[in-house]
Amino acid sequence: MTPASTGASTTVGAASSVPVVDSRMAPGGPGYRRMSFALFLAGVATFALLYSTQALLPLISGDLGVTASEASWTVAASTGGLALFVIPMSALSERFGRRTVMTASLAVAVIVALLVPFAGSLTTLVALRAVQGAALAGLPASATAYLAEEVRPKALVTAIGLFVAGNSVGGMSGRVITGWVAQEWGWRVAVGALGVLAVACAVAFRVLLPAPKHFTAGSLRPGVLFRVVRGHLGDPLLRRLYAIGALFMTVFGGVYTVIGYRLTEEPFGLPQGVVGSIFLVYLVGTVSASAAGRLVGRLGRRGALYLGGGTTAAGLVLSLADSLVLVLLGLVLITAGFFAGHAVASSAVSKTATQGRAQASALYQSAYYVGSSVGSTVGAMAFHAGGWPGTVGVGLLAVVGVVGITVLGSRAARVAAAARGA
């Protein structure tokens, strides 16, 4: 690593030293706003496409004659495809560059998005969604690795928080747009409209994102990749962070896959457009993800994770009420807790990994989207078996897991500190 990339000093002559300015981006510096907005748009497109059918599941069930559990596979297939391909895509980004892989991934994903409205059966729809998820796998890990290389360490949590905030805006806008469009013209037109929005985001992303200055190409050899992945999985802290990301996403995937069914049924009976507007709650996630850096500064990483888990649990309990106001408040708390916890955990992965950052981030994303697939599928099964309380029960078990793992991390940190002081 060169002094220019570390901000270290270099000695000139025998008696003087000249500090070398860190050339990586920082808030207020050249290119930072363009970079932030470009990755924000990439986050919008990724989450909008990844969950494009989630708010439409009741309509898809009716049109294709399938159950809630069967329709939920249109969500699980996309997140599962992403989870399966995120590590291979991260390896490609180590060889060919973060910006190149992100651009290619978005291009393929938006092409598939324009084909999804023409799916004639559930099988075809699920297959297209799986391909779309696999294509989108090039975005999350490459984006966080790009930020870790191009942004100064003190600004990294905030920068990743902005990318996660783009995820929340994409999730929200996708569901709101599809909800109202589908109410008038059906789910096929709705997902087509979302595809057009994603095309615009993809073009703007490629135009705005600055060329990387600190990327060094790595190897595509399987043996090298295996050693890097094995090294990350052998790190106890990274393993805990991967599990935390998966468990947070299990809650979120389950809740937002099933909530449309709950709100269109009695005692609420809301129309599809109004149900889609419920996802404006995602704006809360935009705020909480952006504030993750300040939370870590005040509470520490583990304190921020406890707060995220507690907030999520409180929202799950509130959502059990048959009052629409309390259900909405519960969704607000679930969303705020989830996005804060996710931003804290994902930024901690980038900080912890000193090499093979793309693979470290890829493993986190793989665990995260496995959690989404499990949450959407198990949450729908629990809803089918026990109604909304069943889905809430799955979510509370996942939150208990987050808290338990964080407690283990606190104990491990105390033991390590005691060993250093001995």
C-alpha positions in Angstrom: 0.0 0.0 0.0 1.4 3.4 -1.0 1.7 6.4 1.3 -0.8 8.2 -0.9 -3.4 5.7 0.0 -2.7 5.6 3.7 -2.2 9.2 4.5 1.2 8.4 5.9 4.3 10.7 5.8 7.3 10.4 3.6 10.8 11.7 4.6 12.5 14.2 2.3 16.3 14.6 3.0 17.6 13.9 6.5 15.8 16.4 8.6 12.3 17.1 7.2 9.2 15.2 6.5 6.4 16.3 4.1 2.9 14.9 4.9 1.3 13.3 1.9 -2.3 14.2 1.4 -4.8 11.3 1.4 -6.1 11.3 -2.1 -9.2 9.3 -1.3 -12.6 11.0 -1.3 -14.1 12.7 1.7 -17.3 14.7 2.3 -17.0 18.1 0.6 -14.1 16.9 -1.5 -13.9 16.5 -5.3 -16.1 13.8 -6.7 -17.7 12.8 -3.3 -21.1 14.1 -4.2 -21.1 12.5 -7.6 -20.0 9.2 -6.2 -22.6 9.3 -3.4 -25.4 10.1 -5.8 -24.3 7.5 -8.3 -24.2 4.8 -5.7 -27.4 6.0 -4.2 -29.1 5.5 -7.6 -27.5 2.1 -7.9 -29.0 1.2 -4.5 -32.4 2.5 -5.7 -32.3 0.3 -8.8 -31.0 -2.7 -6.9 -33.7 -2.8 -4.3 -36.5 -1.7 -6.6 -35.8 -4.6 -9.0 -34.9 -7.2 -6.4 -38.2 -6.8 -4.6 -40.3 -5.6 -7.5 -43.0 -8.4 -7.0 -43.2 -8.2 -3.2 -46.0 -5.6 -3.0 -47.8 -7.3 -5.8 -48.0 -10.9 -4.4 -51.8 -10.8 -3.8 -52.4 -9.8 -7.4 -49.9 -12.4 -8.7 -51.7 -15.0 -6.6 -55.0 -14.1 -8.2 -53.8 -13.8 -11.7 -51.7 -17.0 -11.8 -53.9 -19.0 -9.4 -51.3 -19.7 -6.8 -51.1 -19.5 -3.0 -49.2 -17.0 -0.9 -46.4 -19.4 -0.2 -46.0 -20.2 -4.0 -46.1 -16.5 -5.0 -43.5 -15.7 -2.4 -41.0 -17.7 -4.5 -40.9 -14.7 -6.9 -39.2 -12.9 -4.1 -37.1 -15.8 -2.8 -35.8 -16.6 -6.3 -34.4 -13.1 -6.8 -32.7 -12.9 -3.4 -31.6 -16.5 -3.6 -30.0 -15.9 -7.0 -28.2 -12.9 -5.6 -27.0 -14.9 -2.5 -25.7 -17.7 -4.8 -23.8 -15.5 -7.2 -22.5 -12.7 -5.1 -19.2 -14.4 -4.3 -18.4 -15.2 -8.0 -19.3 -11.7 -9.0 -17.1 -10.2 -6.3 -14.2 -12.3 -7.7 -14.9 -10.8 -11.1 -14.8 -7.3 -9.6 -11.4 -8.1 -8.1 -10.1 -8.8 -11.6 -12.0 -6.4 -13.9 -12.8 -3.6 -11.5 -15.7 -2.5 -9.3 -17.2 0.0 -11.7 -17.1 -2.4 -14.7 -18.8 -5.2 -12.9 -21.5 -2.9 -11.4 -22.3 -1.4 -14.8 -22.6 -4.9 -16.4 -24.7 -6.2 -13.6 -27.2 -3.3 -13.8 -27.3 -3.6 -17.6 -28.3 -7.3 -17.5 -30.8 -6.8 -14.6 -32.7 -4.0 -16.4 -32.9 -6.1 -19.6 -34.5 -8.9 -17.6 -36.8 -6.4 -15.9 -38.2 -5.5 -19.3 -38.9 -9.2 -19.9 -40.6 -10.0 -16.6 -44.0 -8.5 -17.5 -44.4 -11.1 -20.3 -43.9 -14.2 -18.1 -46.8 -16.5 -18.8 -46.6 -18.8 -15.8 -45.3 -18.9 -12.3 -42.4 -21.1 -13.3 -41.3 -18.6 -16.0 -41.7 -15.7 -13.6 -39.6 -17.4 -10.9 -36.9 -18.3 -13.4 -36.6 -14.7 -14.7 -36.5 -13.4 -11.2 -33.7 -15.8 -10.3 -31.6 -14.6 -13.3 -32.3 -11.0 -12.3 -31.1 -11.7 -8.8 -28.0 -13.3 -10.1 -27.2 -10.3 -12.2 -27.8 -7.9 -9.3 -25.2 -9.8 -7.3 -22.5 -7.7 -8.9 -23.8 -4.5 -7.1 -23.7 -4.8 -3.3 -20.3 -6.4 -2.7 -18.6 -4.3 -5.5 -20.2 -1.1 -4.2 -19.0 -1.6 -0.6 -15.5 -2.6 -1.8 -15.4 0.5 -4.1 -16.2 2.7 -1.1 -13.6 1.0 1.1 -11.0 1.7 -1.5 -12.0 5.2 -2.7 -13.3 6.8 0.5 -11.3 7.9 3.6 -11.8 5.5 6.6 -13.5 8.2 8.8 -16.2 8.8 6.2 -16.7 5.1 5.3 -19.7 4.4 7.6 -21.5 7.5 6.4 -20.8 6.6 2.7 -22.1 3.1 3.1 -25.0 4.5 5.0 -25.9 6.6 2.0 -25.7 3.5 -0.3 -28.0 1.6 2.1 -30.3 4.7 2.2 -30.5 4.3 -1.6 -31.6 0.7 -1.0 -34.4 1.9 1.2 -35.6 4.5 -1.3 -35.5 1.9 -4.0 -37.5 -0.5 -1.9 -40.0 2.2 -1.1 -40.4 3.7 -4.6 -40.7 0.3 -6.2 -43.5 -0.8 -4.0 -45.3 2.5 -4.0 -45.1 2.8 -7.8 -46.1 -0.8 -8.5 -49.0 -0.5 -5.9 -50.7 2.4 -7.6 -49.9 1.3 -11.2 -51.1 -2.2 -10.5 -54.4 -1.0 -9.1 -55.2 0.7 -12.4 -53.5 -1.5 -15.0 -52.4 -4.8 -13.3 -49.2 -6.2 -12.0 -47.5 -6.7 -15.4 -47.7 -3.0 -16.3 -46.5 -2.2 -12.8 -43.3 -4.2 -13.0 -42.7 -2.9 -16.5 -42.9 0.7 -15.3 -40.3 -0.2 -12.6 -38.0 -1.6 -15.3 -38.1 1.7 -17.1 -37.2 3.5 -13.9 -34.3 1.2 -13.3 -33.0 1.9 -16.9 -32.8 5.6 -16.0 -31.0 4.9 -12.7 -28.5 2.6 -14.5 -27.6 5.2 -17.1 -27.2 8.0 -14.6 -25.1 5.7 -12.4 -22.6 5.0 -15.2 -22.3 8.6 -16.2 -21.8 9.9 -12.6 -19.6 7.4 -10.9 -16.0 8.5 -10.8 -13.3 6.2 -12.2 -11.6 4.3 -9.4 -8.1 5.6 -8.5 -7.1 3.0 -5.8 -8.2 -0.3 -7.3 -5.5 -3.0 -7.9 -6.5 -5.9 -10.0 -6.4 -9.3 -8.2 -6.4 -12.9 -9.4 -9.3 -15.0 -10.7 -7.6 -18.3 -9.8 -10.0 -20.5 -7.8 -7.3 -21.4 -5.3 -6.6 -17.8 -4.4 -10.4 -17.1 -4.1 -10.8 -20.2 -1.9 -8.0 -19.1 0.5 -9.4 -15.6 0.8 -12.9 -16.8 1.5 -11.6 -19.4 4.0 -9.7 -16.7 5.8 -12.7 -14.5 6.1 -14.9 -17.3 7.4 -12.2 -18.1 9.9 -12.4 -14.7 11.4 -14.9 -14.9 14.4 -15.8 -11.2 14.2 -16.7 -11.5 10.5 -18.7 -14.7 11.1 -20.8 -12.8 13.8 -21.4 -9.9 11.4 -22.5 -12.3 8.7 -25.0 -14.0 11.0 -26.3 -10.6 12.3 -26.9 -9.4 8.7 -28.8 -12.7 7.9 -31.0 -12.5 11.0 -31.9 -8.8 10.5 -32.9 -9.6 6.9 -34.9 -12.6 8.0 -37.1 -10.3 10.0 -37.4 -7.7 7.2 -38.0 -10.2 4.4 -40.7 -12.0 6.3 -42.6 -8.9 7.4 -42.6 -7.1 4.0 -43.4 -10.3 2.0 -46.5 -10.9 4.1 -47.7 -7.5 5.0 -49.6 -7.0 1.7 -51.7 -10.1 2.4 -52.5 -8.9 5.9 -53.5 -5.4 4.9 -55.7 -6.5 2.0 -57.6 -8.9 4.3 -60.0 -8.1 7.1 -60.1 -6.2 9.4 -58.3 -3.7 7.2 -59.4 -4.5 3.6 -57.1 -1.9 2.0 -57.0 -1.5 -1.8 -53.7 -2.3 -3.6 -52.7 1.3 -4.2 -53.0 2.1 -0.5 -51.1 -1.0 0.5 -48.3 0.1 -1.9 -48.2 3.5 -0.2 -47.6 1.8 3.1 -44.0 1.3 1.9 -43.4 5.0 2.2 -42.3 3.8 5.7 -39.0 3.0 3.9 -38.2 6.7 4.2 -37.6 6.0 7.9 -34.9 3.5 6.8 -33.3 6.1 4.7 -32.9 8.3 7.8 -31.8 5.6 10.1 -29.2 4.1 7.7 -27.7 7.6 7.1 -27.5 8.1 10.8 -25.6 4.8 11.4 -22.2 6.6 11.6 -23.4 8.9 14.4 -25.0 6.0 16.3 -21.7 4.1 16.2 -19.9 7.2 17.3 -22.1 7.6 20.4 -23.0 4.0 21.3 -20.2 1.9 19.8 -20.9 -0.8 17.2 -22.4 -3.2 19.7 -24.5 -0.6 21.3 -25.9 0.5 17.9 -26.7 -3.2 17.2 -28.5 -3.6 20.5 -30.5 -0.4 19.7 -31.4 -1.7 16.2 -32.5 -5.1 17.5 -34.6 -3.6 20.3 -36.3 -1.2 18.0 -37.1 -4.0 15.6 -38.5 -6.2 18.3 -40.7 -3.4 19.7 -42.1 -2.8 16.1 -42.9 -6.5 15.7 -44.9 -6.6 19.0 -46.8 -3.4 18.1 -47.7 -4.8 14.7 -49.8 -7.5 16.3 -52.6 -5.0 17.1 -55.7 -4.8 14.9 -55.3 -1.0 14.8 -54.0 0.3 11.5 -52.2 3.2 13.3 -50.4 0.8 15.6 -49.5 -1.5 12.7 -48.0 1.4 10.8 -46.1 2.5 13.9 -44.8 -1.0 14.2 -43.6 -1.0 10.6 -41.8 2.3 11.3 -39.9 0.8 14.2 -39.1 -2.4 12.3 -37.8 -0.5 9.3 -35.7 2.0 11.4 -34.2 -0.8 13.4 -33.4 -3.0 10.4 -31.7 -0.4 8.3 -29.7 0.9 11.2 -28.5 -2.6 12.1 -27.7 -3.5 8.5 -25.7 -0.3 7.9 -23.7 -0.8 11.1 -23.0 -4.5 10.4 -22.1 -4.0 6.7 -19.7 -1.1 7.4 -18.1 -3.1 10.2 -17.3 -5.9 7.6 -15.6 -3.4 5.3 -13.5 -2.0 8.2 -12.6 -5.4 9.5 -11.4 -6.9 6.3 -7.9 -5.5 5.4 -7.6 -7.6 2.2 -10.1 -9.3 -0.1 -12.7 -6.7 0.7 -14.9 -7.6 -2.2 -15.0 -11.2 -0.9 -15.6 -10.1 2.7 -18.5 -7.9 1.5 -19.7 -10.7 -0.8 -20.0 -13.2 2.1 -21.9 -10.6 4.1 -24.3 -10.0 1.2 -24.7 -13.7 0.6 -25.6 -14.3 4.2 -27.9 -11.2 4.1 -29.9 -12.4 1.1 -30.0 -16.0 2.3 -31.7 -14.4 5.3 -34.1 -12.6 2.9 -35.0 -15.8 1.1 -35.5 -17.7 4.3 -37.5 -14.8 5.8 -39.8 -14.4 2.8 -40.4 -18.2 2.5 -40.7 -19.1 6.2 -42.6 -15.9 7.0 -45.2 -16.8 4.3 -45.4 -20.3 5.6 -45.9 -19.1 9.1 -48.6 -16.7 7.9 -50.4 -19.5 6.1 -50.2 -21.7 9.3 -50.8 -19.1 12.0 -51.7 -15.8 10.5 -49.8 -12.6 11.3 -48.7 -13.8 14.8 -46.8 -16.6 13.1 -44.8 -14.2 11.0 -44.1 -12.0 14.0 -42.9 -15.1 16.0 -40.4 -15.9 13.2 -39.2 -12.3 13.4 -38.8 -12.2 17.2 -36.8 -15.4 17.1 -34.4 -13.8 14.6 -34.1 -10.6 16.8 -33.2 -12.9 19.8 -30.5 -14.3 17.6 -29.1 -10.8 16.8 -29.0 -9.9 20.5 -27.4 -13.2 21.5 -24.6 -13.0 18.9 -23.9 -9.4 19.9 -23.6 -10.5 23.6 -21.1 -13.2 22.5 -19.2 -10.5 20.6 -19.1 -8.3 23.8 -17.7 -11.2 25.8 -15.1 -12.0 23.2 -14.0 -8.4 23.2 -13.6 -8.4 27.0 -11.6 -11.7 26.9 -9.3 -10.3 24.2 -8.8 -7.1 26.2 -8.0 -9.0 29.3 -5.5 -11.2 27.4 -3.7 -8.1 26.0 -3.5 -6.6 29.5 -2.1 -9.7 31.1 
